[in-house]
Amino acid sequence: MFRYGFNLILFSIVFLSHCKKTDYVIDQQKNIFKYSWGTNDQIFIEDNKYHSFKYLDTLSNQLVGDSLVPIEYLETGQVIIKKLVPTSMEMVEDQGITEFVITKAHFLPDTFSIAVKNYLDTKFLLLFSNTSTSRVYELKTKDLNIPEINSKSQPQYKIYGYSVGDEVDREKIEILYSDIFGSKVTEEAFLLDNQNIKFTIIGYKYIERIEIINIHDEELTRLIRSIDQVFSTSHEYEEIVNGEGDFKEIVKGYYWNEMDVSIYLQKIESNYEKQEENYWTLEYTNYIITNILQNYLKFSPQST
């Protein structure tokens, strides 16, 4: 009888402790979502609600209007956001012009894991989804001290001491070429002390993409193990065969993809391009960092 009573008390303590922790997580989320979050030209979240189109205008073939849909909070620390999206479309041809017409639209839910990241001296709300595109919103409510939240951290891999999103000293790189799209300057460069490591750089110093070239077969096992340790799931492998006979080409690849972080390790073997050795190439990207750099970074008019 005593043991039964003790177990009951212990269970009650654990249950109440769990409830208290769950309530804290939900309260913390509600506090974050009550502020205004959006892109450069639009507010998407405010007062625990999400801005969505209101209805489908069949005459103009557009989603129009504005509705505020309440955000739902889960005990898992995730949120459910609903927005109006096209669910049925038809292809219509009129006077030689083909276009897609939206025939149906519904408010559909998506579940997101949340995080708050301080980057480029700005607070960003990150919404990670397993079923659709993840979203990045900037804090629009000014002068708020919101702590960083990492409910599920992105894999963070280092290559020669560098990760995607880091700054690089321009004295340590050589620029191969640059492109300018409006105010956005993108440069391709390699490290002076290791020319097998290449960077895609935005804003003259922020690394958007990292590439390693000329990876030998004997380096492969060690490299795969080091990447596997960073991701929560191990790699996938596939071979794609293109062509046949003398024009046969085999693309071999190891792939990692988690929380919008991707690493691709590939080698192409072909019958029509004889080489002494085929080398592997690694490409490392982070969709969240790319989104921030391309859409929120204030670009300097010239190199520093």
C-alpha positions as CSV (number, residue, x, y, z in Angstrom):
1,M,0.0,0.0,0.0
2,F,2.8,2.4,0.9
3,R,4.7,1.5,-2.3
4,Y,1.5,2.1,-4.4
5,G,1.0,5.5,-2.8
6,F,4.7,6.4,-3.3
7,N,4.5,5.5,-7.0
8,L,1.3,7.5,-7.4
9,I,3.0,10.6,-5.9
10,L,6.0,10.1,-8.1
11,F,3.8,9.8,-11.2
12,S,1.9,12.9,-10.3
13,I,5.2,14.9,-9.9
14,V,6.5,13.7,-13.3
15,F,3.1,14.5,-14.9
16,L,2.9,17.9,-13.5
17,S,6.5,18.7,-14.3
18,H,5.8,17.7,-17.9
19,C,2.7,19.8,-18.1
20,K,4.6,22.8,-16.7
21,K,7.4,22.3,-19.3
22,T,4.8,22.0,-22.1
23,D,2.9,25.1,-21.0
24,Y,6.2,27.0,-20.9
25,V,7.1,26.0,-24.5
26,I,3.6,27.0,-25.8
27,D,3.7,30.3,-23.8
28,Q,7.1,31.0,-25.2
29,Q,5.9,30.4,-28.7
30,K,2.8,32.6,-28.3
31,N,5.1,35.4,-27.0
32,I,7.2,35.1,-30.2
33,F,4.3,34.9,-32.6
34,K,2.5,37.9,-31.1
35,Y,5.1,40.2,-32.7
36,S,5.3,41.2,-36.4
37,W,7.3,39.0,-38.7
38,G,7.6,39.3,-42.5
39,T,9.6,39.9,-45.6
40,N,10.9,43.1,-47.1
41,D,7.5,44.2,-48.4
42,Q,4.9,42.2,-46.5
43,I,3.9,41.2,-42.9
44,F,3.0,37.5,-42.6
45,I,2.7,36.9,-38.8
46,E,1.3,39.2,-36.1
47,D,-0.8,38.8,-32.9
48,N,-0.5,34.9,-33.1
49,K,-2.2,34.9,-36.5
50,Y,-0.9,34.3,-40.1
51,H,-1.8,36.5,-43.0
52,S,-3.2,34.5,-46.0
53,F,-5.2,35.1,-49.1
54,K,-8.9,35.1,-48.4
55,Y,-10.6,33.6,-51.4
56,L,-10.2,32.6,-55.0
57,D,-11.4,35.1,-57.6
58,T,-12.3,32.9,-60.5
59,L,-12.8,35.9,-62.9
60,S,-9.2,37.2,-62.5
61,N,-7.8,33.7,-61.8
62,Q,-6.1,34.9,-58.6
63,L,-6.1,34.4,-54.9
64,V,-7.1,37.7,-53.4
65,G,-8.1,39.4,-50.1
66,D,-6.5,39.1,-46.7
67,S,-7.5,36.8,-43.9
68,L,-5.9,36.3,-40.5
69,V,-5.7,32.6,-39.6
70,P,-5.0,31.7,-35.9
71,I,-1.7,29.8,-35.4
72,E,-2.1,26.5,-33.6
73,Y,0.4,25.3,-31.0
74,L,1.4,21.7,-30.4
75,E,2.8,20.1,-27.2
76,T,5.7,18.9,-29.3
77,G,7.0,22.5,-29.6
78,Q,5.7,22.8,-33.2
79,V,3.1,25.1,-34.8
80,I,0.4,24.5,-37.4
81,I,-0.1,27.3,-39.9
82,K,-3.0,27.3,-42.5
83,K,-3.0,29.3,-45.7
84,L,-5.1,29.4,-48.8
85,V,-3.3,27.5,-51.7
86,P,-4.4,26.3,-55.1
87,T,-5.5,22.6,-55.0
88,S,-6.7,22.2,-58.6
89,M,-5.5,23.7,-61.8
90,E,-6.4,23.3,-65.5
91,M,-4.5,24.2,-68.6
92,V,-6.4,26.5,-70.9
93,E,-5.5,27.7,-74.4
94,D,-6.9,30.9,-75.7
95,Q,-5.8,32.4,-79.1
96,G,-2.6,30.4,-79.1
97,I,-1.7,31.4,-75.6
98,T,-1.6,28.6,-73.0
99,E,-2.1,29.3,-69.3
100,F,-2.9,27.5,-66.1
101,V,-6.3,28.4,-64.5
102,I,-6.9,27.8,-60.8
103,T,-10.1,25.9,-60.4
104,K,-10.0,25.2,-56.6
105,A,-8.3,26.5,-53.5
106,H,-8.4,25.4,-49.9
107,F,-7.0,26.4,-46.6
108,L,-4.4,23.7,-46.0
109,P,-2.4,23.2,-42.8
110,D,1.4,22.6,-42.5
111,T,3.4,21.7,-39.4
112,F,6.6,23.6,-38.7
113,S,9.4,23.4,-36.2
114,I,10.5,26.8,-35.1
115,A,13.7,28.6,-34.4
116,V,14.9,32.2,-33.9
117,K,18.3,33.1,-35.3
118,N,20.3,36.3,-34.9
119,Y,22.2,36.8,-38.2
120,L,23.5,40.0,-39.9
121,D,22.4,41.9,-36.8
122,T,18.8,41.0,-37.5
123,K,16.4,38.6,-35.8
124,F,14.9,35.9,-38.1
125,L,12.1,33.5,-37.5
126,L,12.8,30.1,-39.1
127,L,9.9,27.8,-39.8
128,F,11.2,24.3,-40.9
129,S,8.8,22.0,-42.7
130,N,9.2,18.3,-43.7
131,T,6.5,18.6,-46.4
132,S,6.8,22.0,-48.0
133,T,9.3,24.9,-48.4
134,S,10.6,26.2,-45.2
135,R,10.1,29.9,-44.5
136,V,12.3,32.8,-43.2
137,Y,10.8,35.9,-41.8
138,E,12.5,39.1,-40.4
139,L,11.4,40.6,-37.1
140,K,9.5,43.8,-38.0
141,T,8.7,44.8,-34.4
142,K,11.7,46.9,-33.5
143,D,13.8,47.2,-30.3
144,L,12.8,43.7,-28.9
145,N,15.3,41.5,-27.0
146,I,14.1,38.1,-28.3
147,P,16.5,35.2,-27.4
148,E,17.7,32.7,-30.0
149,I,15.7,29.5,-30.0
150,N,17.0,26.3,-31.6
151,S,14.3,23.7,-31.1
152,K,15.9,21.7,-33.9
153,S,19.4,22.9,-34.9
154,Q,20.6,22.7,-38.5
155,P,23.6,20.4,-39.2
156,Q,26.7,22.5,-39.0
157,Y,29.6,21.1,-41.1
158,K,33.0,22.7,-41.3
159,I,35.3,22.5,-44.4
160,Y,38.8,23.7,-43.8
161,G,37.4,25.7,-40.8
162,Y,34.6,27.3,-42.9
163,S,30.8,26.8,-42.9
164,V,28.1,28.2,-45.0
165,G,27.1,31.6,-43.7
166,D,30.6,32.4,-42.3
167,E,32.6,35.5,-43.3
168,V,35.8,35.1,-45.2
169,D,38.9,37.4,-45.3
170,R,39.3,38.7,-48.8
171,E,43.0,38.5,-48.5
172,K,42.8,34.7,-48.2
173,I,40.9,34.2,-51.4
174,E,41.3,34.8,-55.2
175,I,38.3,35.8,-57.1
176,L,37.6,33.8,-60.3
177,Y,34.7,35.9,-61.6
178,S,31.7,37.8,-60.4
179,D,28.1,38.4,-61.5
180,I,25.9,41.4,-60.7
181,F,22.1,41.0,-60.5
182,G,20.7,44.4,-59.5
183,S,22.4,45.3,-56.3
184,K,23.4,41.7,-55.6
185,V,27.0,40.9,-56.2
186,T,27.9,37.2,-56.3
187,E,31.5,36.1,-56.6
188,E,33.2,32.7,-57.2
189,A,36.5,32.3,-55.5
190,F,39.0,29.8,-54.2
191,L,41.2,29.7,-51.1
192,L,44.8,30.8,-51.8
193,D,46.3,28.1,-49.5
194,N,44.0,25.3,-50.8
195,Q,42.8,25.8,-54.4
196,N,40.6,22.7,-54.2
197,I,38.2,24.6,-52.0
198,K,35.9,27.1,-53.7
199,F,33.4,29.6,-52.3
200,T,30.3,31.3,-53.7
201,I,30.4,34.7,-51.9
202,I,27.6,37.3,-51.5
203,G,28.1,40.8,-50.2
204,Y,31.9,40.6,-50.7
205,K,32.4,38.4,-47.6
206,Y,29.5,36.0,-46.8
207,I,29.9,32.4,-47.9
208,E,26.7,31.1,-49.6
209,R,28.1,27.8,-51.0
210,I,31.2,25.7,-50.5
211,E,32.7,23.3,-53.0
212,I,35.6,20.8,-52.8
213,I,37.0,19.5,-56.0
214,N,39.6,16.8,-56.9
215,I,38.7,14.5,-54.0
216,H,40.5,11.2,-54.4
217,D,38.9,7.7,-53.9
218,E,41.2,7.1,-50.9
219,E,39.8,10.2,-49.1
220,L,36.2,9.1,-49.6
221,T,35.6,6.9,-46.5
222,R,37.0,9.4,-44.1
223,L,35.0,12.2,-45.6
224,I,31.7,10.3,-45.6
225,R,32.2,9.4,-41.9
226,S,32.9,13.0,-40.9
227,I,29.7,14.2,-42.6
228,D,27.6,11.3,-41.2
229,Q,28.6,12.5,-37.7
230,V,27.0,15.9,-38.3
231,F,23.7,14.7,-39.7
232,S,21.2,12.8,-37.6
233,T,20.6,10.3,-40.4
234,S,23.2,8.6,-42.5
235,H,23.8,9.3,-46.2
236,E,21.9,8.0,-49.2
237,Y,23.7,6.6,-52.2
238,E,22.6,6.2,-55.8
239,E,24.0,5.6,-59.3
240,I,22.4,7.1,-62.4
241,V,23.3,5.7,-65.8
242,N,23.0,7.9,-68.9
243,G,23.5,6.7,-72.4
244,E,25.0,3.4,-73.5
245,G,28.0,1.8,-75.2
246,D,30.7,4.3,-76.0
247,F,28.5,7.1,-74.8
248,K,27.7,5.6,-71.4
249,E,28.0,7.9,-68.4
250,I,27.6,6.9,-64.7
251,V,26.8,9.5,-62.0
252,K,27.7,8.2,-58.6
253,G,26.5,10.2,-55.6
254,Y,26.3,10.4,-51.8
255,Y,23.6,12.7,-50.5
256,W,22.7,14.3,-47.1
257,N,19.7,16.5,-46.6
258,E,18.3,17.7,-43.3
259,M,16.7,20.9,-42.0
260,D,17.4,22.6,-45.4
261,V,21.1,21.8,-45.2
262,S,22.4,19.8,-48.2
263,I,25.7,18.1,-49.0
264,Y,26.2,16.3,-52.4
265,L,29.3,14.2,-53.0
266,Q,29.4,13.1,-56.7
267,K,31.7,11.6,-59.3
268,I,31.0,11.2,-63.0
269,E,32.5,8.2,-64.9
270,S,32.2,8.2,-68.7
271,N,33.5,6.1,-71.6
272,Y,34.0,9.0,-73.9
273,E,36.2,11.1,-71.6
274,K,39.2,9.1,-70.6
275,Q,41.1,10.5,-67.7
276,E,43.9,9.2,-65.5
277,E,41.6,9.4,-62.5
278,N,38.0,10.5,-62.0
279,Y,37.7,12.7,-58.9
280,W,34.8,13.4,-56.6
281,T,33.3,16.8,-56.0
282,L,31.5,18.0,-52.9
283,E,28.9,20.8,-52.8
284,Y,27.6,22.2,-49.4
285,T,24.6,24.5,-49.3
286,N,22.1,25.8,-46.7
287,Y,18.7,27.0,-48.0
288,I,18.0,29.2,-45.0
289,I,21.3,31.0,-45.2
290,T,20.9,31.5,-49.0
291,N,17.4,32.8,-48.4
292,I,18.7,35.4,-45.9
293,L,21.7,36.4,-47.9
294,Q,19.7,36.8,-51.2
295,N,16.7,38.6,-49.7
296,Y,17.7,40.4,-46.6
297,L,21.4,41.3,-46.9
298,K,22.0,45.0,-47.5
299,F,24.7,45.0,-50.2
300,S,27.6,47.5,-50.2
301,P,27.9,49.3,-53.5
302,Q,31.6,48.3,-53.8
303,S,34.1,45.8,-52.4
304,T,35.6,46.6,-49.1
